[in-house]
Structure formats: C-alpha cells, structure tokens
Amino acid sequence: MIKLRIPKFDRDLNFVGYSQVAVRNKMNSVDYNKVVSLLPGMPQGYCKEIYDIYKTKKPIEITKFYDIRQRGLKKIRNQFITII
C-alpha cells in the first residue's frame, strides 16, 4: 500500500490543504476512482501515469485529469499528486 497526497480545493477553486488516500501498489479502477473522487469538479480526462506512480515516484499534475477546454483549469495549475 502506498499513500498519495492529493490537493484539496474549496468551491471557488482556492487551495485549502491536502488529503491522503491509501491505494495499492498496482492500482486498479477502484483505486483510480478513489483518487478522482477527491479532485475538484468533474475530471474528464484519463491519466495513465497514476497507475505507474509507485514505480516512477514522479509527481503528477492534477490538470492531466481534466479536459483542457474546461473552465477554471488555470486556477488549479501547479498542484501535484505525490507519494508520501
């Protein structure tokens, strides 16, 4: 099991803090949905890098989970999902 640190936002997309979620080393769709449910708004994109985060240990920008045409995307830039 690994723990991921996911940024939290309020209703106006202002950064509030971080939340933690425990997922398996080899993530499946249940773990992917745990991560996506903590992201603000309605993530529309698919991010395959999240499945390999335990190997690469590289942070993933949360904008990869969204379609670039969605409103408010600029407000959540430079926020990353990282391993604790």
Secondary structure as the mmCIF struct_conf table of DSSP 4:
data_model
#
loop_
_struct_conf.conf_type_id
_struct_conf.id
_struct_conf.beg_label_comp_id
_struct_conf.beg_label_asym_id
_struct_conf.beg_label_seq_id
_struct_conf.end_label_comp_id
_struct_conf.end_label_asym_id
_struct_conf.end_label_seq_id
STRN STRN1 ILE A 2 PHE A 9
TURN_TY1_P TURN_TY1_P1 ARG A 11 ASP A 12
BEND BEND1 LEU A 13 LEU A 13
STRN STRN2 PHE A 15 VAL A 23
BEND BEND2 ASN A 25 LYS A 26
HELX_RH_AL_P HELX_RH_AL_P1 SER A 29 SER A 37
TURN_TY1_P TURN_TY1_P2 LEU A 38 LEU A 38
BEND BEND3 LEU A 39 GLY A 41
BEND BEND4 GLY A 45 GLY A 45
HELX_RH_3T_P HELX_RH_3T_P1 LYS A 48 ASP A 52
HELX_RH_AL_P HELX_RH_AL_P2 ILE A 53 THR A 56
STRN STRN3 ILE A 60 GLU A 61
HELX_RH_3T_P HELX_RH_3T_P2 ILE A 62 PHE A 65
BEND BEND5 TYR A 66 TYR A 66
TURN_TY1_P TURN_TY1_P3 ILE A 68 ARG A 69
BEND BEND6 GLN A 70 GLN A 70
TURN_TY1_P TURN_TY1_P4 ARG A 71 GLY A 72
HELX_RH_3T_P HELX_RH_3T_P3 LEU A 73 ILE A 76
TURN_TY1_P TURN_TY1_P5 ARG A 77 ASN A 78
STRN STRN4 PHE A 80 ILE A 83
#
